[in-house]
Amino acid sequence: MRVYEVIFIIRPDVPEAEVDALVEQMQQGVTGAGGEVVKLEKWGKRPLAYRVAGQREGFYVFFEVNGTGDTLRELERRLKVTESVIKMLSVRVDEERTRLAKLRHRREHRAARRQHKPHSSASGSAEASARLASATARSAFVLEVEAACFHSATVFADSS
């Protein structure tokens, strides 16, 4: 079964009793179509970002539904024909949740591997500073050799 999130907005002038009856009717429609309402949240009256059907605010309702595509189509059909619903949106979220779970597992696995590696201690930092000092000494030596070679080449070229 797939997981969907459905949000719909009801006109603000609808009484609270009718809102409850409408929500109950939508729940029964989902269960009648073979689905299951996992989560139901009534967010209450909120302002809309823009006018929808001449309204500036609406009563928001959120459903999380487990079901098939037919279940969702039936719920959407009922929401579209209901006059008091001014806007609705449904999104399939099961694939996204699966992808995020895989990413979370990988992140935890990497973190566990990092914890098992030995941490740099004082001797490790001493080793690092010794390596840096030897690299600096080597680069200074290479510069001296290059300068000497250039100087000897110049002297050799002048003497010929």
C-alpha positions as CSV (number, residue, x, y, z in Angstrom):
1,M,0.0,0.0,0.0
2,R,1.1,3.5,-0.7
3,V,1.3,6.4,1.6
4,Y,-0.3,9.8,0.7
5,E,-0.6,13.1,2.4
6,V,-3.8,15.0,1.6
7,I,-4.5,18.6,2.6
8,F,-7.8,20.3,1.8
9,I,-9.2,23.7,2.7
10,I,-12.8,24.2,3.7
11,R,-14.6,27.6,3.4
12,P,-14.3,29.6,6.6
13,D,-18.1,30.3,6.9
14,V,-18.9,26.6,7.3
15,P,-19.9,25.8,10.9
16,E,-17.7,23.6,13.1
17,A,-20.3,20.8,13.2
18,E,-20.4,20.6,9.4
19,V,-16.6,20.6,9.2
20,D,-16.6,17.6,11.6
21,A,-19.3,15.9,9.6
22,L,-17.4,16.5,6.3
23,V,-14.1,15.1,7.8
24,E,-15.9,12.0,9.1
25,Q,-17.5,11.6,5.6
26,M,-14.1,11.8,4.0
27,Q,-12.7,9.2,6.4
28,Q,-15.5,6.8,5.7
29,G,-14.9,7.3,2.0
30,V,-11.3,6.3,2.4
31,T,-12.1,3.2,4.5
32,G,-14.9,2.3,2.1
33,A,-12.4,2.4,-0.9
34,G,-10.1,0.0,0.9
35,G,-7.7,2.5,2.5
36,E,-6.9,3.6,6.0
37,V,-6.5,7.1,7.5
38,V,-3.3,6.9,9.6
39,K,-3.3,10.5,10.8
40,L,-5.9,13.2,10.9
41,E,-5.1,16.8,11.9
42,K,-7.4,19.7,11.9
43,W,-5.2,22.8,11.6
44,G,-8.1,25.3,12.0
45,K,-8.7,28.6,10.3
46,R,-5.6,30.1,8.7
47,P,-5.1,32.9,6.2
48,L,-4.6,31.9,2.6
49,A,-1.6,33.1,0.6
50,Y,-3.9,34.4,-2.1
51,R,-7.7,34.5,-2.7
52,V,-9.2,31.2,-3.5
53,A,-12.9,31.1,-4.6
54,G,-13.2,34.7,-3.2
55,Q,-12.0,33.6,0.3
56,R,-9.1,35.1,2.2
57,E,-8.9,32.3,4.9
58,G,-9.9,28.7,5.2
59,F,-10.2,25.8,7.6
60,Y,-7.3,23.4,6.9
61,V,-7.5,19.6,7.3
62,F,-4.6,17.2,6.9
63,F,-5.0,13.4,6.2
64,E,-2.2,10.8,6.0
65,V,-3.7,7.9,4.0
66,N,-2.5,4.4,3.4
67,G,-4.1,2.9,0.3
68,T,-4.0,2.3,-3.4
69,G,-4.3,4.7,-6.3
70,D,-8.0,3.9,-6.5
71,T,-8.4,4.9,-2.8
72,L,-6.8,8.3,-3.5
73,R,-8.9,8.8,-6.7
74,E,-12.1,8.2,-4.7
75,L,-11.0,10.6,-2.0
76,E,-10.1,13.3,-4.6
77,R,-13.4,12.8,-6.4
78,R,-15.3,13.3,-3.2
79,L,-13.3,16.4,-2.3
80,K,-13.9,17.9,-5.8
81,V,-17.6,17.5,-5.7
82,T,-18.0,18.9,-2.2
83,E,-19.0,22.5,-2.4
84,S,-17.5,23.6,0.9
85,V,-14.0,22.4,-0.1
86,I,-12.2,25.3,-2.0
87,K,-8.8,23.7,-2.5
88,M,-7.1,20.3,-2.1
89,L,-3.7,18.8,-2.6
90,S,-2.5,15.2,-2.5
91,V,1.1,14.0,-2.5
92,R,2.5,10.5,-2.6
93,V,5.2,10.3,0.1
94,D,6.2,6.7,0.5
95,E,9.0,6.7,-2.0
96,E,10.5,9.9,-0.5
97,R,10.4,8.4,3.0
98,T,12.1,5.2,1.7
99,R,14.8,7.3,0.0
100,L,15.3,9.3,3.2
101,A,15.5,6.2,5.3
102,K,18.3,4.8,3.1
103,L,20.2,8.1,3.3
104,R,19.8,8.1,7.1
105,H,21.1,4.5,7.3
106,R,24.1,5.3,5.2
107,R,24.9,8.4,7.3
108,E,24.6,6.3,10.5
109,H,26.8,3.6,9.0
110,R,29.5,6.1,8.1
111,A,29.3,7.7,11.5
112,A,29.7,4.2,13.1
113,R,32.8,3.5,11.0
114,R,34.3,6.9,12.0
115,Q,33.9,6.1,15.6
116,H,35.8,2.8,15.3
117,K,38.9,4.5,13.7
118,P,41.6,5.5,16.2
119,H,41.6,9.2,16.9
120,S,44.6,11.4,16.6
121,S,46.4,11.7,19.9
122,A,49.2,13.9,21.1
123,S,51.7,11.5,19.4
124,G,49.7,11.8,16.2
125,S,50.0,15.5,16.2
126,A,53.7,15.3,17.0
127,E,54.1,13.0,14.0
128,A,52.2,15.4,11.8
129,S,54.3,18.3,12.9
130,A,57.5,16.2,12.3
131,R,56.2,15.3,8.8
132,L,55.5,19.0,8.1
133,A,59.0,20.0,9.3
134,S,60.7,17.3,7.1
135,A,58.6,18.4,4.1
136,T,59.7,22.0,4.7
137,A,63.3,21.0,5.0
138,R,63.0,18.9,1.8
139,S,61.5,21.8,-0.1
140,A,64.2,24.1,1.2
141,F,66.9,21.6,0.1
142,V,65.3,21.3,-3.4
143,L,65.4,25.1,-3.8
144,E,69.1,25.2,-2.8
145,V,69.9,22.4,-5.3
146,E,68.0,24.1,-8.1
147,A,69.7,27.4,-7.3
148,A,73.1,25.7,-7.3
149,C,72.4,24.0,-10.6
150,F,71.2,27.3,-12.1
151,H,74.3,29.1,-10.8
152,S,76.7,26.4,-12.0
153,A,75.0,26.4,-15.4
154,T,75.3,30.2,-15.6
155,V,79.0,30.0,-14.7
156,F,79.6,27.2,-17.2
157,A,77.9,29.2,-19.9
158,D,80.0,32.3,-19.1
159,S,83.3,30.4,-19.2
160,S,82.7,28.9,-22.6
